[in-house]
Amino acid sequence: MHLNTSIALCLLAGAVSQASPTPQKRASITLPTSASTDITEAVEQLAHIASYAQDTWNTTLAGTNSKRKRGTCNIGNVSVRKEWNALSNVEKKAYTDAVVCLQSKEAQTPTSLIPGVRSRFDDWVGAHINQTREIHYTGIFLAWHRYFTWEYERALQNECNYTGTQPYWDWTQTAITGLENSSMLDGSEYSMSGNGAYVANRSSTVVLGDSNGVDEIIAPAGTGGGCVTSGPFANMTVNLGPVSLIVPGNSTESNGDGLEYNPRCLKRDLTTEINRRYANATSVVDTLIKDNVDQFQMTMQGMPDSGELGIHGGGHFAMGGDPARDLYISPGEPLFFLHHAMIDRVWWMYQSFNIEANTAAEGISGTATWLNEPASANTTLETMLNLGYAAGESIAMSELMSTIDGPFCYAYE
Ligand SMILES: [Cu+2]
């Protein structure tokens, strides 16, 4: 418990430094030296870090330094992303209505480039397929997915009249409650739809990751496996892929490059055991207390040969099914964006420990190629990235490092 006390003391120190006219160069949080393996304690450690992050970003927003959206982002207009359970039923329905709306709008991607796109929603899936090898285990992983999720949120707002913000999925809570019991996945009209229909006699283990440079990991099959039949996405059609879909029994399914039209149902295979093992509060704290951004983002994605999926892989594989267990087409699962909002929130917390450094060049690590194979140039603040035909312009890394600078003006609750 002394760890929590030390954070509390540092929060106090932070409060004192706010009054100082000279902004502190380094934040004064003292992180726990280790993540508690007691889940209740780890939840507390994380709650302290989250509240520190809020205070620190708010202080930055209220201050006079430049780390905010060209002077226009302020404490009065910053938009706040909330955890799914913090939304009212009306807000939950408004969000899923907007996603269903996006799935009914015309695609912007030319079918000469991606023949299988059938909706505006598919523009995001297509962009992700085309760049999969450049946006995971590379220097732009965090920033690219931040931009991707933000433009998706904007499309819901601008093209589908959504007035809320992008909700996030707190895996540390579902690790405790079980996925099936969460209000996010209970299958009601106010959920993100429920589990896939139960498919019996599937092999009891699933082998994860081998084709993606991640070491072989054995995991149980989930509690569904078939088509989603409840809630807002019961009638959803998945149009693109698969490219590298990991299915029970140590095999992968693919339909070439995944860009052809291949309509099928949305499948889920909720696997609470994976959520509990790889994306619990201990895993999140353990990721956050890493010494530098390289270790932070590698722990998050699962270090190759570590036998770990990381919180990123943990969330993806916990959803199970098609498209969730296919790295390439994973944004075809509407939960993807709640998962990646949480990934972004964890980065936002990590950045809060030293906003100045972590939103500058020091906050970037990695190169242009997957695990730097073949070796390529380091990613820098000047590195340009884009979202294909989904949205947005080609943009420099420097614009994407802070959630209150460049095009962004948001925080997390
Ligand atoms: Cu991705």
Residues whose N, C-alpha, C, O or C-beta is under 5 A from the ligand:
A	BS01	CU	none
